[in-house]
Amino acid sequence: MLYRRIMKFACLLLKIGLIAANSPPVFAAETLEHNKMYCAESFRAGSTQEFPLTIPEFTQSVMFVLTGGVGSEGIYIKRNEAPSHDDYDYKSRYFSYGKFNLLRITNPRPGHHIVLISAEKALKNINLYYFHDYISSYTPNVINFTKQHPFRQDWRKNGQFSLHAIDIPEGQSSLSFTLTSDSGDADMIIKLHKAPTSKTDYDAKSDGFLTKEKIIFTNPKAGRYFIRVDAYSFINNLKLAADYTPAFKH
């Protein structure tokens, strides 16, 4: 087990080294950008350095890595304001193998963040790397389903999402969408006539912490409904279903 961890860390460092070789260094005062290397000659013990960062919509994961130098450091992150040792949204863990510090966040909240590098001990010649994995334009394949044929998937990884669509006829008294699974946490957002362009662009949403999500429309408008399904943990036996009932006619 220890050998596997060492090899895993060694592979990560090799990847970082290859990226750094093709990435020009920039000054630490600049805003963090994807796939760039940020250099700092030295940090006094107890000193800090702040980096502004904007996480795009639909970011699946972000990763921060501090490498090189001698000493001990921590990475702290907070949304919309500067973090501290006692007030933060995310904090790194220190790994002794290869003398690097790693922080990886899955499904981070989009928007402005402040990244704080804190020198627990004196540091020299450290490099900060920032990476993110996101969809630059919202153009996934649309998976159609019907009332008679719900969408089903055996499993889905944390961070994965899909976009679905269903056509609802006129004259319905109610319309419901249910999202279920045997385990895990998945959310859904719905928009009529066009696909949502972000996680905040919707007509309705259900984002609880349960294995069942449900959205109900009363006297729904006719048209094409788009449903985005996000996995926030590993999902088993995912099912997205729709049901609608015609209005009673005298």
C-alpha positions as CSV (number, residue, x, y, z in Angstrom):
1,M,0.0,0.0,0.0
2,L,2.8,2.4,0.9
3,Y,4.6,1.6,-2.3
4,R,1.5,2.3,-4.4
5,R,1.1,5.7,-2.7
6,I,4.7,6.6,-3.4
7,M,4.4,5.6,-7.0
8,K,1.2,7.6,-7.3
9,F,2.8,10.7,-5.9
10,A,5.9,10.2,-8.2
11,C,3.6,10.0,-11.3
12,L,1.9,13.2,-10.2
13,L,5.2,15.0,-9.8
14,L,6.3,13.8,-13.2
15,K,3.1,15.2,-14.8
16,I,3.6,18.5,-13.0
17,G,7.2,18.6,-14.2
18,L,6.2,18.1,-17.8
19,I,3.6,20.9,-17.6
20,A,6.0,23.2,-15.9
21,A,8.6,22.7,-18.7
22,N,6.1,24.1,-21.2
23,S,4.5,26.8,-18.9
24,P,6.3,30.1,-18.5
25,P,6.5,31.3,-14.9
26,V,4.6,34.4,-13.9
27,F,4.7,36.7,-10.9
28,A,3.0,35.6,-7.7
29,A,0.9,38.8,-7.6
30,E,-1.1,37.8,-10.7
31,T,-4.5,36.1,-10.7
32,L,-4.2,32.3,-10.7
33,E,-4.8,30.8,-14.2
34,H,-5.1,27.3,-15.4
35,N,-1.9,25.4,-16.3
36,K,0.5,28.1,-15.3
37,M,3.4,28.0,-12.8
38,Y,3.8,30.7,-10.1
39,C,7.1,31.2,-8.4
40,A,8.1,32.6,-5.0
41,E,11.8,33.0,-4.0
42,S,11.2,32.9,-0.3
43,F,8.6,33.0,2.5
44,R,9.4,34.0,6.0
45,A,8.0,31.8,8.8
46,G,4.5,33.0,9.6
47,S,4.1,35.0,6.3
48,T,1.3,34.6,3.8
49,Q,0.6,35.2,0.1
50,E,-2.8,35.7,-1.4
51,F,-3.8,34.8,-5.0
52,P,-7.2,35.8,-6.5
53,L,-8.9,33.1,-8.5
54,T,-12.1,32.8,-10.5
55,I,-13.5,29.3,-10.9
56,P,-15.6,29.0,-14.1
57,E,-19.1,27.6,-14.3
58,F,-19.3,23.8,-14.8
59,T,-15.9,23.2,-13.3
60,Q,-15.7,19.5,-12.4
61,S,-12.5,19.8,-10.2
62,V,-9.6,22.0,-9.3
63,M,-6.2,21.2,-8.0
64,F,-3.4,23.2,-6.4
65,V,0.1,21.8,-5.9
66,L,3.1,23.4,-4.1
67,T,6.4,21.9,-5.0
68,G,10.1,22.5,-4.3
69,G,11.8,24.4,-1.6
70,V,12.4,23.5,2.0
71,G,9.9,24.1,4.9
72,S,6.3,23.6,5.6
73,E,3.3,25.4,4.1
74,G,-0.5,25.2,3.9
75,I,-3.1,26.1,1.2
76,Y,-6.3,27.8,2.4
77,I,-9.2,28.8,0.1
78,K,-12.4,30.9,0.7
79,R,-15.1,32.1,-1.6
80,N,-15.5,35.9,-2.0
81,E,-13.1,36.8,0.8
82,A,-9.6,36.1,2.2
83,P,-9.3,32.9,4.2
84,S,-7.4,32.5,7.5
85,H,-6.1,29.5,9.5
86,D,-9.4,29.4,11.3
87,D,-11.8,30.6,8.6
88,Y,-11.7,28.8,5.2
89,D,-13.8,26.7,2.8
90,Y,-11.0,24.3,1.9
91,K,-7.6,23.4,3.4
92,S,-4.8,21.3,2.1
93,R,-3.0,18.3,3.6
94,Y,0.7,18.1,3.7
95,F,2.4,15.1,2.0
96,S,6.0,14.3,2.8
97,Y,6.7,12.3,-0.3
98,G,8.6,14.5,-2.8
99,K,8.1,17.5,-0.5
100,F,4.8,18.8,-2.1
101,N,1.5,20.0,-0.8
102,L,-1.7,19.0,-2.6
103,L,-5.3,20.3,-2.5
104,R,-7.9,18.9,-4.9
105,I,-11.6,20.0,-4.8
106,T,-14.4,18.2,-6.6
107,N,-17.4,20.2,-7.8
108,P,-16.2,23.5,-6.4
109,R,-18.6,26.5,-6.3
110,P,-18.0,28.8,-9.3
111,G,-17.1,32.5,-8.7
112,H,-14.4,34.5,-7.1
113,H,-12.1,32.9,-4.5
114,I,-9.0,33.9,-2.6
115,V,-6.2,31.3,-2.3
116,L,-3.9,31.8,0.7
117,I,-0.4,30.3,0.9
118,S,0.7,30.2,4.6
119,A,4.3,29.5,5.5
120,E,4.3,27.4,8.7
121,K,8.1,27.5,8.5
122,A,10.6,29.4,6.3
123,L,10.3,28.5,2.6
124,K,12.6,29.0,-0.3
125,N,12.1,28.6,-4.1
126,I,8.6,27.1,-4.1
127,N,6.4,26.7,-7.2
128,L,2.6,26.9,-7.2
129,Y,0.6,25.1,-9.9
130,Y,-3.1,25.4,-10.5
131,F,-5.2,23.1,-12.7
132,H,-8.9,22.9,-13.4
133,D,-11.2,20.5,-15.4
134,Y,-14.3,22.2,-16.8
135,I,-16.5,22.4,-19.9
136,S,-15.7,25.7,-21.6
137,S,-18.9,25.7,-23.6
138,Y,-22.2,24.0,-22.6
139,T,-22.7,21.8,-25.6
140,P,-23.2,18.2,-24.3
141,N,-25.2,15.7,-26.2
142,V,-28.9,15.8,-25.4
143,I,-30.3,12.4,-24.3
144,N,-34.1,12.2,-25.0
145,F,-36.5,10.2,-22.9
146,T,-40.2,9.7,-22.7
147,K,-42.9,9.0,-20.1
148,Q,-43.0,5.4,-21.2
149,H,-39.2,5.0,-21.4
150,P,-37.3,6.7,-18.5
151,F,-33.6,7.3,-18.7
152,R,-31.5,4.7,-16.8
153,Q,-27.8,4.4,-16.1
154,D,-26.0,1.7,-14.1
155,W,-23.5,4.0,-12.5
156,R,-22.1,7.5,-12.7
157,K,-18.9,9.0,-11.2
158,N,-18.6,11.9,-8.9
159,G,-18.6,15.1,-11.0
160,Q,-20.2,13.7,-14.1
161,F,-23.4,15.2,-15.5
162,S,-25.7,14.7,-18.5
163,L,-28.4,16.7,-20.3
164,H,-31.8,15.3,-21.1
165,A,-34.9,16.5,-22.9
166,I,-38.6,15.5,-23.1
167,D,-41.5,17.0,-25.0
168,I,-44.7,17.7,-23.0
169,P,-48.0,18.0,-24.8
170,E,-50.6,20.8,-24.2
171,G,-53.5,20.4,-21.8
172,Q,-51.7,18.8,-18.8
173,S,-52.8,19.4,-15.3
174,S,-49.5,18.3,-13.7
175,L,-46.0,17.3,-14.6
176,S,-43.4,15.7,-12.3
177,F,-39.8,14.7,-12.7
178,T,-38.2,12.2,-10.3
179,L,-34.5,11.3,-10.0
180,T,-33.7,8.2,-8.0
181,S,-30.7,6.0,-7.3
182,D,-29.8,3.1,-5.0
183,S,-27.0,5.2,-3.4
184,G,-25.2,8.4,-3.8
185,D,-26.2,12.0,-4.4
186,A,-27.4,13.5,-7.7
187,D,-29.2,16.8,-8.4
188,M,-31.3,18.1,-11.3
189,I,-32.1,21.5,-12.7
190,I,-34.8,22.1,-15.3
191,K,-35.4,24.7,-17.9
192,L,-38.2,25.0,-20.5
193,H,-37.5,25.5,-24.2
194,K,-33.7,25.7,-24.0
195,A,-30.8,24.0,-22.2
196,P,-29.6,25.8,-19.0
197,T,-26.4,27.7,-19.6
198,S,-25.1,27.4,-16.0
199,K,-26.0,25.8,-12.6
200,T,-27.9,29.0,-11.7
201,D,-29.9,29.2,-15.0
202,Y,-33.1,27.2,-14.4
203,D,-36.8,27.3,-14.0
204,A,-36.8,24.7,-11.2
205,K,-34.2,22.6,-9.3
206,S,-33.9,19.9,-6.7
207,D,-30.6,19.7,-4.9
208,G,-31.1,17.8,-1.7
209,F,-28.8,15.3,-0.1
210,L,-31.0,12.3,-0.6
211,T,-31.1,9.5,-3.2
212,K,-34.4,10.8,-4.4
213,E,-35.1,14.2,-6.0
214,K,-38.5,15.4,-7.3
215,I,-39.9,18.5,-9.1
216,I,-43.6,19.1,-9.7
217,F,-45.2,21.6,-12.1
218,T,-48.9,22.5,-11.8
219,N,-50.6,23.3,-15.1
220,P,-47.3,23.1,-17.0
221,K,-46.7,24.9,-20.2
222,A,-46.3,22.7,-23.3
223,G,-43.0,22.4,-24.9
224,R,-39.5,20.8,-24.6
225,Y,-38.1,20.5,-21.1
226,F,-34.4,20.2,-20.6
227,I,-33.1,18.5,-17.5
228,R,-29.5,18.6,-16.3
229,V,-28.4,15.8,-13.9
230,D,-25.3,16.2,-11.8
231,A,-23.6,13.5,-9.7
232,Y,-22.1,14.8,-6.5
233,S,-21.0,11.3,-5.4
234,F,-20.7,7.9,-6.9
235,I,-24.2,6.9,-8.2
236,N,-25.6,3.4,-8.5
237,N,-28.7,2.6,-10.7
238,L,-29.6,6.2,-11.7
239,K,-33.1,6.7,-13.0
240,L,-34.7,9.9,-14.4
241,A,-38.4,9.6,-15.1
242,A,-41.2,12.0,-16.0
243,D,-45.0,11.7,-15.5
244,Y,-47.8,14.0,-16.6
245,T,-51.6,13.9,-16.3
246,P,-54.0,15.5,-18.8
247,A,-56.5,18.0,-17.4
248,F,-60.0,16.6,-17.0
249,K,-62.4,17.6,-19.7
250,H,-66.2,17.9,-19.1
